[in-house]
Amino acid sequence: MWMLVPFAFAGKLLSALRKPLSSLWGSVAPWFFWLRSALWLAGGKNTRAPPPWGQGERQESRGEEEEGPDQPTTPTSVNYHFTRQCNYKCGFCFHTAKTSFVLPLAEAKRGLRMLQEAGMEKINFSGGEPFIHERGEYLGKLVRFCKEELRLPSVSIVSNGSLIRERWFQNYGEYLDILAISCDSFDEQVNVLIGRGQGKKNHVENLHRLRAWCRDYRVAFKINSVINRFNVDEDMREPIKALNPVRWKVFQCLLIEGENSGEEALREAQQFVISDDEFEGFLDRHKEVSCLVPESNQKMKDSYLILDEYMRFLNCRNGRKDPSKSILDVGVEEAIKFSGFDEKMFLKRGGKYVWSKADLKLDW
């Protein structure tokens, strides 16, 4: 109704002044637009002048389109699976030994420098089993390079721990921030069922040995556990508290087509899968463990930047691992566009935390 006010005012002027239409409009137009602006401001809008008559919707629509392109994804935290080879046969493994390829050391270093220049702050080396190649020397050289030359705030490793020797800590421990050891059960028979058995070697005993070495050589100690059909009812509270890791990452068993599910897969993990309710039940039973960091399938699937052995980002959005082109060929900014990375979920799941041992202030 308020838009009719200027027209009523104009009508009164027409009848009173009886001037030619053209002359009348010339005198009334300023009042018309003044009234429109005044009434528009009274309506509580922001203080920007109103758009020309009839152009408001078109300009607002164009403004939405011109917000600008998305900013390039920063590879803040990267997981580099430089080898697929492993000495264990975990039935649910989602990064299996489909190739035996490992980049030459110089090329791996070149790619890591490219990532650091693109904004990488944390590198996590994984596999396969990262200590299997050159008995850990290749890995040690990369760890030292990332900390000593690239000056990365955080360098970490995920390993099953079976091939780590104290000499490795003596040579490279000072350059490593976090060592994460995979342990899915504190019952050795369950570990054998899962595929972590190695003859007479005891996975749990080795875990305690590695915990002591981490303390001796000042490396933050972390545990990763995949909750599955064989361990979902286990109570791990006391063993975890005794080991006292800085983080206990608890994953829900995840199916990835071509890795542990489907015709081309080297594993068949369907028998290991648990429901969301079962996973929540495990978490609820262990909620008193302060270092527990849970990751459901929903949180895990797209919230990791994963590089394979060719330094290609792996996109898991369609339930399989679709590779980008290698960063060594097209650069980080171009390759990361095809990573499928969900940065919001990365932050929501606590992907960025205190990850440098210099900042953890641990009582060694």
Kinemage of the C-alpha trace (Angstrom):
@kinemage 1
@onewidth
@group {chain A} dominant
@subgroup {mainchain}
@vectorlist {calphas} color= white
{ca met a 1} P 0.000 0.000 0.000
{ca trp a 2} L 2.832 2.426 0.775
{ca met a 3} L 3.916 2.370 -2.869
{ca leu a 4} L 0.605 4.105 -3.790
{ca val a 5} L 1.424 7.205 -1.742
{ca pro a 6} L 3.628 8.901 -4.367
{ca phe a 7} L 0.975 8.347 -7.056
{ca ala a 8} L -1.779 9.846 -4.915
{ca phe a 9} L 0.432 12.829 -4.231
{ca ala a 10} L 1.111 13.214 -7.948
{ca gly a 11} L -2.625 13.027 -8.725
{ca lys a 12} L -3.402 15.869 -6.332
{ca leu a 13} L -0.732 18.003 -7.902
{ca leu a 14} L -2.167 17.321 -11.385
{ca ser a 15} L -5.598 18.456 -10.446
{ca ala a 16} L -4.372 21.497 -8.567
{ca leu a 17} L -1.767 22.848 -10.956
{ca arg a 18} L -3.353 21.867 -14.348
{ca lys a 19} L 0.021 22.044 -16.107
{ca pro a 20} L 1.115 20.090 -19.150
{ca leu a 21} L 2.097 16.533 -18.353
{ca ser a 22} L 5.678 16.910 -19.402
{ca ser a 23} L 6.234 19.986 -17.268
{ca leu a 24} L 4.428 18.377 -14.365
{ca trp a 25} L 6.626 15.257 -14.442
{ca gly a 26} L 9.720 17.389 -14.543
{ca ser a 27} L 8.730 19.045 -11.269
{ca val a 28} L 7.264 16.022 -9.505
{ca ala a 29} L 9.830 13.347 -10.378
{ca pro a 30} L 12.387 14.444 -7.738
{ca trp a 31} L 9.661 14.306 -5.048
{ca phe a 32} L 8.555 10.909 -6.300
{ca phe a 33} L 12.012 9.373 -5.915
{ca trp a 34} L 12.623 11.184 -2.619
{ca leu a 35} L 9.425 9.725 -1.191
{ca arg a 36} L 10.301 6.261 -2.493
{ca ser a 37} L 13.726 6.387 -0.830
{ca ala a 38} L 12.311 7.702 2.435
{ca leu a 39} L 9.626 5.034 2.597
{ca trp a 40} L 12.147 2.341 1.625
{ca leu a 41} L 14.448 3.359 4.496
{ca ala a 42} L 11.508 3.380 6.898
{ca gly a 43} L 10.894 -0.242 5.944
{ca gly a 44} L 14.075 -1.258 7.793
{ca lys a 45} L 16.282 -2.109 4.807
{ca asn a 46} L 19.996 -1.565 4.807
{ca thr a 47} L 21.338 1.895 3.956
{ca arg a 48} L 22.430 1.112 0.394
{ca ala a 49} L 20.384 3.097 -2.152
{ca pro a 50} L 17.572 1.099 -3.787
{ca pro a 51} L 18.214 -0.173 -7.295
{ca pro a 52} L 16.551 1.465 -10.312
{ca trp a 53} L 12.862 0.620 -10.613
{ca gly a 54} L 12.284 -2.966 -11.736
{ca gln a 55} L 15.974 -3.934 -11.636
{ca gly a 56} L 16.290 -5.119 -8.022
{ca glu a 57} L 15.756 -8.829 -8.571
{ca arg a 58} L 17.996 -8.888 -11.625
{ca gln a 59} L 20.876 -7.129 -9.825
{ca glu a 60} L 20.591 -9.349 -6.719
{ca ser a 61} L 20.656 -12.473 -8.879
{ca arg a 62} L 23.687 -11.217 -10.749
{ca gly a 63} L 25.379 -10.427 -7.412
{ca glu a 64} L 24.956 -14.021 -6.265
{ca glu a 65} L 26.569 -15.254 -9.445
{ca glu a 66} L 29.467 -12.825 -9.087
{ca glu a 67} L 30.515 -13.883 -5.592
{ca gly a 68} L 33.633 -15.288 -7.195
{ca pro a 69} L 35.039 -18.782 -7.751
{ca asp a 70} L 35.733 -21.117 -4.852
{ca gln a 71} L 39.095 -20.657 -3.245
{ca pro a 72} L 41.617 -23.441 -3.987
{ca thr a 73} L 41.702 -26.206 -1.369
{ca thr a 74} L 44.733 -25.976 0.891
{ca pro a 75} L 46.347 -29.375 1.567
{ca thr a 76} L 46.771 -28.654 5.285
{ca ser a 77} L 47.011 -32.319 6.275
{ca val a 78} L 47.984 -35.009 3.765
{ca asn a 79} L 48.127 -38.805 4.059
{ca tyr a 80} L 50.789 -40.209 1.730
{ca his a 81} L 50.414 -43.959 1.121
{ca phe a 82} L 53.741 -44.339 -0.648
{ca thr a 83} L 53.563 -48.141 -0.722
{ca arg a 84} L 50.737 -50.662 -0.909
{ca gln a 85} L 52.876 -53.602 0.200
{ca cys a 86} L 52.255 -55.067 3.657
{ca asn a 87} L 53.323 -58.029 5.757
{ca tyr a 88} L 49.899 -58.373 7.409
{ca lys a 89} L 46.639 -59.603 5.876
{ca cys a 90} L 43.944 -57.619 7.682
{ca gly a 91} L 40.619 -58.721 6.245
{ca phe a 92} L 39.081 -55.237 6.194
{ca cys a 93} L 42.112 -53.407 4.718
{ca phe a 94} L 40.959 -50.574 2.444
{ca his a 95} L 44.335 -49.832 0.808
{ca thr a 96} L 45.511 -53.176 -0.495
{ca ala a 97} L 48.633 -54.413 -2.307
{ca lys a 98} L 47.408 -53.805 -5.864
{ca thr a 99} L 50.856 -52.573 -6.998
{ca ser a 100} L 54.422 -52.803 -5.726
{ca phe a 101} L 55.386 -49.358 -7.041
{ca val a 102} L 57.309 -46.860 -4.890
{ca leu a 103} L 58.476 -43.490 -6.214
{ca pro a 104} L 62.224 -42.822 -6.396
{ca leu a 105} L 63.258 -40.905 -3.288
{ca ala a 106} L 64.087 -37.717 -5.214
{ca glu a 107} L 60.648 -37.658 -6.858
{ca ala a 108} L 58.876 -38.249 -3.539
{ca lys a 109} L 60.815 -35.343 -2.037
{ca arg a 110} L 59.907 -33.132 -5.001
{ca gly a 111} L 56.227 -33.880 -4.499
{ca leu a 112} L 56.435 -33.251 -0.759
{ca arg a 113} L 58.061 -29.871 -1.383
{ca met a 114} L 55.254 -28.987 -3.799
{ca leu a 115} L 52.709 -29.827 -1.110
{ca gln a 116} L 54.566 -27.754 1.481
{ca glu a 117} L 54.635 -24.779 -0.903
{ca ala a 118} L 50.863 -25.217 -1.383
{ca gly a 119} L 50.256 -24.950 2.371
{ca met a 120} L 50.767 -28.426 3.840
{ca glu a 121} L 51.395 -28.360 7.595
{ca lys a 122} L 51.122 -32.053 8.430
{ca ile a 123} L 52.245 -35.139 6.531
{ca asn a 124} L 51.236 -38.635 7.574
{ca phe a 125} L 53.101 -41.559 6.023
{ca ser a 126} L 51.137 -44.763 5.668
{ca gly a 127} L 50.767 -47.832 3.481
{ca gly a 128} L 50.484 -50.728 3.159
{ca glu a 129} L 53.131 -50.982 5.815
{ca pro a 130} L 55.521 -48.000 5.508
{ca phe a 131} L 58.422 -49.775 7.237
{ca ile a 132} L 58.470 -52.610 4.702
{ca his a 133} L 60.339 -50.694 1.968
{ca glu a 134} L 64.116 -50.703 2.482
{ca arg a 135} L 63.524 -51.763 6.106
{ca gly a 136} L 62.313 -48.306 7.010
{ca glu a 137} L 65.281 -46.369 5.600
{ca tyr a 138} L 63.272 -44.858 2.750
{ca leu a 139} L 60.633 -43.764 5.259
{ca gly a 140} L 63.254 -42.407 7.655
{ca lys a 141} L 64.788 -40.248 4.935
{ca leu a 142} L 61.389 -38.794 4.058
{ca val a 143} L 60.611 -38.096 7.721
{ca arg a 144} L 63.927 -36.295 8.181
{ca phe a 145} L 63.465 -34.319 4.952
{ca cys a 146} L 59.985 -33.138 5.971
{ca lys a 147} L 61.069 -31.989 9.409
{ca glu a 148} L 64.606 -30.757 8.730
{ca glu a 149} L 64.289 -29.195 5.264
{ca leu a 150} L 60.578 -28.508 4.794
{ca arg a 151} L 60.142 -27.507 8.459
{ca leu a 152} L 56.689 -29.049 8.658
{ca pro a 153} L 54.994 -28.562 12.036
{ca ser a 154} L 53.924 -32.212 12.121
{ca val a 155} L 55.316 -35.446 10.682
{ca ser a 156} L 53.542 -38.683 11.588
{ca ile a 157} L 53.452 -42.370 10.652
{ca val a 158} L 50.761 -45.058 10.782
{ca ser a 159} L 52.231 -48.561 11.053
{ca asn a 160} L 51.325 -52.032 12.282
{ca gly a 161} L 54.575 -51.806 14.267
{ca ser a 162} L 55.870 -55.287 13.500
{ca leu a 163} L 58.926 -54.167 11.505
{ca ile a 164} L 60.063 -51.220 13.639
{ca arg a 165} L 63.404 -51.594 15.382
{ca glu a 166} L 64.942 -49.432 18.101
{ca arg a 167} L 67.747 -48.444 15.736
{ca trp a 168} L 65.181 -46.618 13.594
{ca phe a 169} L 64.249 -44.448 16.577
{ca gln a 170} L 67.931 -43.782 17.225
{ca asn a 171} L 68.412 -42.547 13.660
{ca tyr a 172} L 65.126 -40.774 12.949
{ca gly a 173} L 63.077 -40.463 16.153
{ca glu a 174} L 63.949 -36.795 16.699
{ca tyr a 175} L 62.293 -35.871 13.377
{ca leu a 176} L 59.026 -37.713 14.068
{ca asp a 177} L 56.152 -36.068 15.941
{ca ile a 178} L 53.620 -38.909 16.181
{ca leu a 179} L 53.779 -42.676 15.701
{ca ala a 180} L 50.351 -44.305 15.364
{ca ile a 181} L 50.224 -48.074 15.797
{ca ser a 182} L 47.267 -50.072 14.513
{ca cys a 183} L 45.827 -52.335 17.188
{ca asp a 184} L 42.296 -53.668 16.895
{ca ser a 185} L 42.221 -55.964 19.908
{ca phe a 186} L 44.051 -56.790 23.118
{ca asp a 187} L 43.124 -60.444 22.650
{ca glu a 188} L 45.812 -62.045 20.509
{ca gln a 189} L 43.387 -64.632 19.133
{ca val a 190} L 41.158 -61.849 17.821
{ca asn a 191} L 44.167 -60.214 16.153
{ca val a 192} L 44.865 -63.522 14.402
{ca leu a 193} L 41.236 -63.711 13.215
{ca ile a 194} L 41.456 -60.171 11.857
{ca gly a 195} L 44.728 -60.891 10.033
{ca arg a 196} L 47.292 -59.263 12.301
{ca gly a 197} L 48.897 -62.542 13.333
{ca gln a 198} L 52.523 -63.328 12.429
{ca gly a 199} L 53.361 -66.724 13.755
{ca lys a 200} L 55.007 -66.560 17.176
{ca lys a 201} L 55.103 -62.743 17.245
{ca asn a 202} L 52.638 -61.238 19.686
{ca his a 203} L 51.050 -58.026 18.406
{ca val a 204} L 50.040 -56.770 21.868
{ca glu a 205} L 53.458 -57.406 23.417
{ca asn a 206} L 55.080 -55.513 20.563
{ca leu a 207} L 52.659 -52.625 21.130
{ca his a 208} L 53.978 -52.188 24.675
{ca arg a 209} L 57.576 -52.315 23.437
{ca leu a 210} L 56.863 -49.565 20.915
{ca arg a 211} L 55.143 -47.495 23.602
{ca ala a 212} L 58.335 -47.601 25.670
{ca trp a 213} L 60.521 -46.620 22.707
{ca cys a 214} L 58.262 -43.675 21.937
{ca arg a 215} L 58.706 -42.489 25.513
{ca asp a 216} L 62.480 -43.009 25.410
{ca tyr a 217} L 62.958 -41.182 22.097
{ca arg a 218} L 60.310 -38.501 22.657
{ca val a 219} L 57.797 -39.435 19.995
{ca ala a 220} L 54.090 -38.945 20.725
{ca phe a 221} L 52.331 -42.319 20.806
{ca lys a 222} L 48.929 -42.896 19.197
{ca ile a 223} L 46.727 -45.973 18.664
{ca asn a 224} L 44.383 -46.625 15.727
{ca ser a 225} L 41.629 -49.238 16.051
{ca val a 226} L 39.136 -50.441 13.434
{ca ile a 227} L 35.945 -51.572 15.118
{ca asn a 228} L 34.500 -54.584 13.333
{ca arg a 229} L 32.490 -57.765 13.815
{ca phe a 230} L 35.277 -59.483 15.795
{ca asn a 231} L 36.046 -56.770 18.353
{ca val a 232} L 32.845 -54.723 18.659
{ca asp a 233} L 31.968 -56.324 22.012
{ca glu a 234} L 35.464 -56.029 23.499
{ca asp a 235} L 36.149 -53.794 26.497
{ca met a 236} L 39.396 -51.931 25.795
{ca arg a 237} L 39.176 -49.300 28.524
{ca glu a 238} L 41.860 -50.562 30.891
{ca pro a 239} L 44.476 -51.546 28.242
{ca ile a 240} L 44.124 -48.167 26.532
{ca lys a 241} L 44.416 -46.261 29.798
{ca ala a 242} L 47.531 -48.266 30.698
{ca leu a 243} L 49.203 -47.403 27.381
{ca asn a 244} L 48.098 -43.755 27.708
{ca pro a 245} L 48.322 -42.663 24.043
{ca val a 246} L 47.934 -38.993 23.116
{ca arg a 247} L 45.057 -40.063 20.850
{ca trp a 248} L 43.077 -43.254 20.378
{ca lys a 249} L 41.520 -43.053 16.920
{ca val a 250} L 38.546 -45.397 16.662
{ca phe a 251} L 37.274 -46.107 13.134
{ca gln a 252} L 34.163 -47.891 11.968
{ca cys a 253} L 34.924 -50.654 9.455
{ca leu a 254} L 34.448 -49.136 5.982
{ca leu a 255} L 33.801 -50.808 2.624
{ca ile a 256} L 35.636 -49.392 -0.414
{ca glu a 257} L 34.834 -50.826 -3.810
{ca gly a 258} L 37.887 -52.240 -5.549
{ca glu a 259} L 39.851 -52.507 -2.302
{ca asn a 260} L 37.868 -54.607 0.180
{ca ser a 261} L 34.589 -54.983 -1.679
{ca gly a 262} L 33.554 -55.983 -5.198
{ca glu a 263} L 34.908 -58.231 -7.932
{ca glu a 264} L 38.267 -56.467 -8.350
{ca ala a 265} L 39.024 -56.288 -4.622
{ca leu a 266} L 41.867 -58.196 -2.977
{ca arg a 267} L 39.904 -58.375 0.297
{ca glu a 268} L 36.297 -59.151 1.125
{ca ala a 269} L 35.373 -57.138 4.214
{ca gln a 270} L 31.624 -57.690 4.289
{ca gln a 271} L 31.980 -60.157 7.166
{ca phe a 272} L 33.695 -57.450 9.244
{ca val a 273} L 31.039 -54.758 8.805
{ca ile a 274} L 29.038 -53.523 11.803
{ca ser a 275} L 25.978 -51.282 11.967
{ca asp a 276} L 26.007 -47.640 13.030
{ca asp a 277} L 24.167 -48.602 16.223
{ca glu a 278} L 26.797 -51.212 17.083
{ca phe a 279} L 29.551 -48.670 16.526
{ca glu a 280} L 27.758 -46.157 18.748
{ca gly a 281} L 27.415 -48.852 21.396
{ca phe a 282} L 31.173 -49.404 21.390
{ca leu a 283} L 31.776 -45.660 21.690
{ca asp a 284} L 29.304 -45.348 24.539
{ca arg a 285} L 31.022 -48.160 26.442
{ca his a 286} L 34.387 -46.364 26.095
{ca lys a 287} L 33.231 -42.769 26.545
{ca glu a 288} L 35.211 -42.429 29.783
{ca val a 289} L 38.493 -42.804 27.854
{ca ser a 290} L 39.563 -39.179 27.464
{ca cys a 291} L 41.878 -39.702 24.476
{ca leu a 292} L 39.205 -41.441 22.338
{ca val a 293} L 38.595 -39.821 18.931
{ca pro a 294} L 35.708 -41.564 17.126
{ca glu a 295} L 35.280 -41.667 13.354
{ca ser a 296} L 32.157 -43.142 11.835
{ca asn a 297} L 31.981 -44.016 8.155
{ca gln a 298} L 30.223 -40.726 7.483
{ca lys a 299} L 33.013 -38.702 9.073
{ca met a 300} L 35.850 -40.698 7.568
{ca lys a 301} L 34.942 -41.232 3.917
{ca asp a 302} L 35.624 -37.804 2.375
{ca ser a 303} L 37.493 -35.990 5.136
{ca tyr a 304} L 41.007 -37.190 4.313
{ca leu a 305} L 43.383 -35.991 1.619
{ca ile a 306} L 44.885 -39.274 0.414
{ca leu a 307} L 47.847 -39.525 -1.936
{ca asp a 308} L 48.606 -42.908 -3.479
{ca glu a 309} L 51.977 -44.328 -4.477
{ca tyr a 310} L 52.000 -42.220 -7.670
{ca met a 311} L 51.140 -39.049 -5.711
{ca arg a 312} L 47.589 -38.966 -7.065
{ca phe a 313} L 44.756 -37.757 -4.850
{ca leu a 314} L 42.166 -40.477 -4.280
{ca asn a 315} L 38.505 -39.447 -4.446
{ca cys a 316} L 36.273 -41.727 -2.334
{ca arg a 317} L 32.953 -39.923 -2.866
{ca asn a 318} L 31.461 -42.720 -4.980
{ca gly a 319} L 32.441 -45.483 -2.581
{ca arg a 320} L 35.645 -46.309 -4.443
{ca lys a 321} L 39.050 -44.674 -4.920
{ca asp a 322} L 39.103 -42.657 -8.145
{ca pro a 323} L 42.576 -41.162 -8.749
{ca ser a 324} L 43.382 -37.663 -9.936
{ca lys a 325} L 46.394 -36.949 -12.114
{ca ser a 326} L 49.666 -36.937 -10.203
{ca ile a 327} L 50.726 -33.708 -8.543
{ca leu a 328} L 54.134 -34.362 -10.119
{ca asp a 329} L 52.544 -33.924 -13.566
{ca val a 330} L 49.877 -31.238 -13.110
{ca gly a 331} L 50.711 -29.552 -9.801
{ca val a 332} L 48.933 -29.565 -6.454
{ca glu a 333} L 46.257 -26.963 -7.215
{ca glu a 334} L 45.042 -28.779 -10.322
{ca ala a 335} L 45.189 -32.316 -8.896
{ca ile a 336} L 43.453 -31.436 -5.635
{ca lys a 337} L 40.342 -30.297 -7.529
{ca phe a 338} L 39.566 -33.983 -8.120
{ca ser a 339} L 40.283 -35.146 -4.549
{ca gly a 340} L 36.642 -35.065 -3.380
{ca phe a 341} L 37.931 -33.589 -0.124
{ca asp a 342} L 35.296 -32.346 2.341
{ca glu a 343} L 37.135 -29.679 4.322
{ca lys a 344} L 34.130 -28.938 6.547
{ca met a 345} L 33.941 -32.568 7.627
{ca phe a 346} L 37.731 -32.599 8.120
{ca leu a 347} L 37.373 -29.763 10.638
{ca lys a 348} L 34.188 -31.217 12.171
{ca arg a 349} L 35.835 -34.564 12.918
{ca gly a 350} L 38.740 -32.773 14.643
{ca gly a 351} L 41.189 -33.237 11.789
{ca lys a 352} L 43.181 -30.225 12.920
{ca tyr a 353} L 44.517 -30.594 16.456
{ca val a 354} L 47.732 -30.105 18.421
{ca trp a 355} L 49.880 -32.280 16.187
{ca ser a 356} L 53.428 -31.098 16.863
{ca lys a 357} L 55.271 -32.784 19.732
{ca ala a 358} L 56.853 -29.428 20.554
{ca asp a 359} L 53.351 -28.130 21.372
{ca leu a 360} L 52.007 -31.235 23.094
{ca lys a 361} L 54.130 -30.574 26.208
{ca leu a 362} L 54.248 -34.239 27.123
{ca asp a 363} L 55.821 -35.536 30.314
{ca trp a 364} L 58.413 -37.783 28.727
